[in-house]
């Protein structure tokens, strides 16, 4: 059996950085990260963290936070670290106190009680906030080692991908939009034996 061989660093030489996306290599066989698209909230020498954007859970926010009156806000699996804790990304830094800016027009954290109140009052456009259980984290130099072993592809951010609701095919859609060799990677089968 011949498996496809490729060197992601020759296809794309970007490295992870705060405010960018990283995409799992096409054959990553991992329950948490297979075909995942991760938004990087932090990346430096001491470690990195981000949220998986394309793993929607079968649970709504009001099931975790009974005070929420809006019934159809979806929750996503952000990663295996602190997976019972709720986190969020949003475009509401100008409204939500104590928000932490990640990059242009994207924040994390902020006053959760204020968020609940504003959602219930209809002040917040719920398409500008995304909730996660858990996050994806890497220890010092761990993510760079994974890049060196061809586990990830780093891509510049396209903001519309962050708050997209239908994310089932997000990994493939992002690679297809990039065209060329990225489009070829997008069409690799999940199981290389199927090739």
C-alpha positions in Angstrom: 0.0 0.0 0.0 1.4 3.4 -0.9 0.4 6.3 1.4 0.6 9.8 0.1 3.8 11.6 1.1 4.0 15.3 1.5 6.0 17.9 3.4 3.6 20.5 4.7 6.5 23.0 5.3 7.2 23.0 1.6 3.5 23.5 0.8 3.1 26.2 3.4 6.0 27.6 5.5 3.9 29.6 8.0 4.3 28.8 11.7 1.7 29.1 14.3 1.0 32.6 15.8 -1.6 34.3 17.8 -4.7 35.2 15.8 -4.1 32.6 13.0 -5.6 29.2 12.3 -3.9 25.8 12.5 -5.4 22.9 10.6 -4.7 19.2 11.4 -2.8 17.3 8.8 -5.2 15.2 6.7 -4.3 11.8 8.2 -4.1 12.8 11.9 -5.7 9.9 13.7 -6.7 11.6 17.0 -10.1 11.7 18.6 -9.7 15.3 19.7 -7.9 16.8 16.7 -8.6 14.8 13.6 -9.4 17.3 10.7 -9.7 20.1 13.3 -9.5 23.8 12.6 -8.1 25.7 15.6 -8.0 29.4 16.2 -4.8 30.4 18.1 -5.4 32.7 21.0 -1.8 32.6 22.2 1.5 31.3 21.0 4.9 32.0 22.6 7.9 30.3 24.0 6.1 29.1 27.2 3.1 27.5 25.5 0.1 27.9 23.2 -3.6 27.6 23.4 -6.6 27.9 21.1 -10.1 26.6 20.4 -11.3 24.0 17.9 -13.8 25.8 15.7 -15.4 22.8 13.9 -16.5 20.4 16.6 -20.1 21.3 17.5 -21.5 19.5 20.5 -25.1 18.3 20.8 -25.8 20.7 23.6 -27.1 24.3 23.8 -25.9 27.1 26.1 -29.2 27.2 28.0 -28.6 23.5 29.1 -25.4 24.6 30.9 -26.5 28.1 32.0 -30.2 28.0 33.0 -30.3 31.9 33.2 -29.9 32.1 29.4 -33.4 32.7 27.9 -32.2 32.3 24.3 -32.6 28.6 23.5 -30.5 27.9 20.4 -27.0 29.0 21.1 -24.7 26.1 20.3 -21.7 24.9 22.2 -18.5 23.7 20.6 -15.8 21.3 21.9 -12.8 23.6 22.2 -10.3 20.9 23.2 -9.3 18.4 25.9 -7.9 20.9 28.4 -10.5 21.8 31.2 -13.2 20.3 29.0 -15.9 20.9 31.7 -15.2 24.6 31.8 -17.0 27.1 29.5 -14.9 29.6 27.4 -15.9 32.0 24.6 -14.6 34.0 21.7 -16.5 37.1 20.6 -16.5 40.4 18.6 -17.9 42.4 21.5 -14.8 43.8 23.2 -16.3 47.3 23.0 -19.4 46.0 25.0 -18.1 43.4 27.4 -16.0 44.5 30.3 -12.6 42.8 30.9 -12.5 41.3 27.4 -9.0 40.2 26.3 -8.1 41.2 22.7 -6.5 38.5 20.6 -6.4 40.3 17.2 -8.5 42.8 15.2 -12.1 42.4 16.1 -11.7 39.1 18.1 -11.6 38.9 21.9 -11.9 36.2 24.5 -13.0 36.3 28.2 -14.9 39.2 29.6 -17.6 39.5 32.3 -19.8 36.4 31.9 -22.7 37.8 33.9 -22.8 40.8 31.6 -22.8 38.5 28.6 -25.8 36.6 30.0 -27.6 39.8 30.8 -26.9 41.3 27.3 -28.0 38.1 25.5 -31.3 38.0 27.5 -31.9 41.7 26.7 -31.2 41.2 23.0 -28.2 43.6 23.1 -25.7 41.0 21.8 -25.9 39.6 18.3 -25.4 35.9 19.1 -23.6 35.4 15.8 -20.7 37.4 17.2 -20.0 35.1 20.1 -19.0 31.4 20.2 -19.0 29.2 23.3 -16.6 26.3 23.9 -16.2 23.5 26.5 -12.5 23.2 27.0 -9.6 24.4 25.0 -6.6 23.1 23.1 -3.3 23.7 24.9 0.4 22.9 24.3 3.4 23.1 26.7 6.6 24.9 26.0 7.8 24.2 22.4 5.3 21.3 22.1 3.4 22.9 19.2 6.6 23.7 17.3 7.7 20.1 17.6 4.4 19.0 16.2 4.8 21.4 13.3 8.3 20.0 12.7 6.7 16.5 12.4 4.1 17.7 9.9 1.1 17.5 12.2 -0.3 20.9 11.5 -0.8 23.5 8.7 -0.7 27.2 9.8 -2.9 29.6 7.8 -3.6 33.3 8.0 -7.0 34.1 9.5 -10.1 34.5 7.5 -12.4 36.1 10.1 -15.6 34.6 8.7 -14.4 31.2 9.7 -14.3 32.0 13.4 -18.0 32.5 14.1 -19.4 30.4 11.3 -22.3 28.2 12.6 -22.2 25.3 10.2 -18.7 24.0 10.7 -19.0 20.3 9.7 -16.9 20.8 6.5 -14.9 23.8 7.7 -11.5 22.0 7.4 -12.1 21.1 3.8 -13.7 24.5 2.9 -10.7 26.5 4.2 -8.2 24.4 2.3 -10.3 24.5 -0.9 -10.5 28.3 -0.7 -6.7 28.4 -0.6 -6.5 26.5 -3.9 -3.4 24.8 -5.4 -1.7 22.2 -3.3 -4.0 23.1 -0.3 -7.0 22.1 -2.4 -5.3 18.8 -3.2 -4.8 18.2 0.5 -8.5 19.0 1.2 -9.4 16.1 -1.0 -7.3 13.5 0.7 -9.5 10.7 2.1 -9.8 10.5 5.9 -8.4 7.0 5.7 -5.4 6.7 3.3 -6.3 3.1 2.5 -9.3 4.5 0.7 -7.1 6.4 -1.7 
